[in-house]
Amino acid sequence: MRKYYLGILVIGTVMVGAWRQQPAESPQGKMMIRPAIKSNLLDGPLEGKSKWDKNGYMLHFRQASDEQPLLRVYNPQGQLVSRLYPLRTLADVQSAGLIDVAMTKNRTLLVVVVATSTQNKMASGVLELDLNGSLKRIIKTDPFVPQKIAIDDDNNIWLLGYDWQQLRKNHNWAQVHKLSPEGKPLVSTLSRSLFPKEFDPLNIASPEIRHSNVYFGVVGEKVYAWLSGVNQLAILGLDGQILQLVDKPFRTLFGRDAKVVEILSLVFLPKDRLVVQAWNLDGKGTLFAHGWFFSANLGQTWSPMSQNLQDPLAARLIGWTSPAEFVFLRLVNQWTGVLEFCPVVF
């Protein structure tokens, strides 16, 4: 993941001149990303994965299982407010991986982990820690292995993942679980049987998507899950009801000239609106075009977003503070990043 993330920086540095000469987005587009009104230099290295939390913090974590996973929490001013090694709180752990993280309204951290004990037994669960790193509780999830976590407005916990006991036995297990703030199971939904057996919904690629993370989030009264391995977007109600399954939502991003699409970031907005940052590549990985696109109808149609950012190919969209202000992480190098808050006009 580190090599892939730094690869984006390298390509962005090489191609920024070409971007400025021939933008991928139409200059006549009605959507505009304006220059940052706030730019905050981050205090610390950026090896790993960055996630903007709706409580107003950037969560940055290293997932490696061969090293002690590290979690950093930054405030909107770019200041490091917490530096944690969550798995040090666990006893008798031989190796472990930090999978995903979210923040509650109470400013505690919910950390998804998969660990192997000194007796070679595997376990998965969610750790709740305060910003000082003190362990408040462990929510066990076995045999369900979460890959993504999100928190709704009532502090309920939503998990997207797989059941390792049923993985190769049948396809009638739920991929999404809802837990109460206390960790009590409330809902199990989005059966694996809804999707083709030959594809893994949690994979990072499908025949038409070269590379994409799985994206999972709760906005208002809806839960969104972009399953890159089957190229589908699932929309759920807070009761777990499946409201809609959208097939191939990114097929028209670059028009008929699109060869292979690579999703760099996906942000869910209120009222079923989406913003995606994507590349268009040929079969050999040559970059044809790059841009941000907006959809008001879950990917049925897309509008290119014009921009005049300082360094667009080095800027990664990571979230939003309001539907009219987006948060970007701009990489200067592997050790330095800048949080940029940019107004967006729709």
Helices and strands as residue ranges (DSSP letters): H 2-21, E 31-33, E 38-41, E 49-53, E 57-61, E 71-74, E 80-84, G 86-89, E 93-103, E 109-117, E 122-129, E 135-140, E 144-151, E 157-163, E 174-179, E 185-191, G 192-194, E 209-211, E 215-219, E 222-227, E 232-237, E 242-247, G 255-257, E 260-269, E 273-281, E 287-295, E 303-307, G 312-314, E 315-322, E 325-333, E 336-345
